């Protein structure tokens, strides 16, 4: 950032300028500035949902697009996502109070036997940045964790991550158990991780394989829109 930008006083910007500046601050991973921007917009009477969608989701969309296109890399995206979390920390309780809509709800975790979580964490943060509600199960999750939490939270999406070739097959265990229980069609199932590919995702019965966090967001949005359309036609 330039010295001129360092001198910007957020409270002196009008609403449109402030939102544009928040886009830049998110892009640069500036958490304190995002928190300040959210608080200023709240003081000006903005609804929490409008701040989420127009300032935070709007800014993270730019980050996601540049990550997808190879302009930004994982460390920079993690900084941006962390800045987003600062703003979400203020907005989450307010959104809950107002009953604001979300695009959908996702339960995500690394599968049993696998303790890697950087990729999973990035997907979770990018999904939140896109307006999804995310329940992060953490690492080393048996099938019960996914199914029980998805049912309890009335989730729309189950996301599974694996970084080891030895833990990849456990994703099929989860999906097969869902089929046995007659609940497979209740959820969109997304899988990801370095050793996976599209063929593997199809072979185990997932709805989609997502090669990175940006693709996961786009895929989740697309599949949720399709589900909503089908529900509307039913």
N, C-alpha and C positions, 0 to 999 in steps of 0.2 A: 504494500500500500504506500501511496505517496505521503509526503509531509502534509500536503493540503488536506487529504482525507483524514489524517490523524487529528486535524483541528476541527473536524465536523462536530457540532453540538446537536445531538439528535433531537432534543426538545425544541430546537428552533426550526426544524424542517416541517413543511406541511405534510399532510397524510400521505399523499402520493410519493413525495420525495423520501419520506421515512420508510415506506415499504420498499422502494428501490434501494435505499441504503441497507435495509435489512437483507435484501437479496445478496448484496455485496458482502455484508458481514458474515452471513451464513457460508457463503462461498469460501471466505477466508478463515472460517472456523473460529470466529470471535464470539465466544459464549457470553461474556459480560455485556457486550453491546446488544446481543439478541435479547437478553433478559431485560435490559433497559428499554429497548424498543417495544417489547410486548407490554411492559408496564405503562409506557407513555400512551400507547393505543388504547389500553384499558381505561386510563384516566380520561381520555378523549371520548369515551362512550362507545368504543367499538365492542361488538359482540365477540365473545371468545371464539366462536366458530368461524367468524369472518377473519379474525387474526390468524387462526390456524390455516385456513384455506388460501387466503390471499397473500399473507406474508411468509409463513413457514413452509407450507406445501409448495407454494409458488417458487420459493427460493430453492428448496430441495429438488424440485423438478429440473432446474438448471444444473444443479450438481449431478443428479442422476444421468442426465443426457450427456454431460461432459465425461462422466465416468464410463458410460457405455461407449463413447467415441474415442476413448483413450487419451483424453486431454487431462483428466484428473486420475490419480491413482489411489490405492487403498488408504495410505496414511492421511491424505488430504480429505478423502471422503469421511474417514472416521472422525477427523476434527470437525468437519461440517455437521456430521450427525450428532456429535457431542454438543455443539452449539445449539442445534435444534432441540436436544433434550433439555437444555437449560430453559428454553421458552416453553416447552411442553410441561415442565415441572410446575409452572404457574398456571397453565391453561387446563391441565387435566382435571383438577377438582372442579373448576368452573364449568367445563364441558359436561361433567357428570351431573352437576346441579341443573343445568339447562336441558339435559336430555338431548344434546346435539347429536345429529346423525353421524355415523362413520360409514366408510365404504364397505367395511366388513371386519370380521374379527378372526385373528390368526393365532393358532397355537404352534409354536416352533421349538425345536430342540435337536441336539445332536443325539444320534442313536446309541443304543446300548453297546458298551465296549469301547466307545470313542470319546475322548476327552478334549478334542479340538473344538474351539468355539469362535475363532476370529471371523471366519466367513459367515457363520450363523449369526453372530452379533451384528455384523454389517447388514445382513439381510433384515434383521429385526429392526434396526434403526432406520433403514431406508423405507421399510414398510410403514413405520410410524410416521416418517416424514412425508409419506404419500397419503396419509389420512386414515390408515388402518389402525385398529386397536390390536396390540400384540401382547400375547402372554408367552413369556420366554421360560421354557422348562429347564434351560441350562444344558448340561452335558450328561452322557451315559444314561439315556432314558430307555427303560423297558417299554414294551407295548402298552402296558396298563397306564403309564403316565400320559401318553398321547390320547388314548381313548377316553379315560376318565376325565381328563382336563377339558378336552374338546366338548364332552357332554355337559360338564358342569358349567362351562363358560358359554355354551350355545355357540360355539365357534363355527365359522364358515370354511376355514382353511386349516389343514394340518400340513406343517412344513417339517421335513426331515433333512438333516445334514449328516454327512460322513466324509472323513478325510482319509480313511484307511480302506484298502481293498478288502480287508478281513471283516470290516463292519458293514460294508455296503449291503450284503445279502439280508441284513436284519430289517432293512426297509421293506422287503417283501414279506417278512414275518408280520410286520404291522399291518400291511395292506391285506394280506390273507386273513388275518384275525378279524379285520373290519368286515371282510366279505362273509366270514363264518357267522358273525353276529348280525348280519343283515343291515349294516350301517354304512357300507362303502359309499353309496350314492348320496349320503347326507353331507359329505364333505368334498371340497376340492383338495387333492393331495399333490403337493409340490415337493420335489426332491432336488438336492444339489450337493456339490462337493467336488473337489479336484479330480478324483478318479472316475467320476460318473460321466455318462454321455447320454445322448437322446435315446439311443437304442436300449440302453439299460433301463431308462425311465419307462419306456413302452413295455419292455419285457416283464417288469414287476407290477405293471398296472397302475402306475402313477398318472395323474392328469397331465403333468408336464415336468420336464427336466429344465432347470434354470441354471445357466452356466455362471451367472454372477448376480449381484444384488439388483442391478438396474433391470436386468431381464426378469428377475423375480417380481419386481413391482409391476412392470408392464404386463406380465402374464397374469398376475393376480387380478389386476384391474380388468383385463379382458374377460377372464373366466367369471369374475363376479358379475360383470355387466350381462354376460350371457345367461347366468343363473337367474338374475333379476328379470330378464326378458322372458325366460321360460316360465317363471312363476307368474308373471303378469298375464301370460297367454293361457295358463292352466285354468 
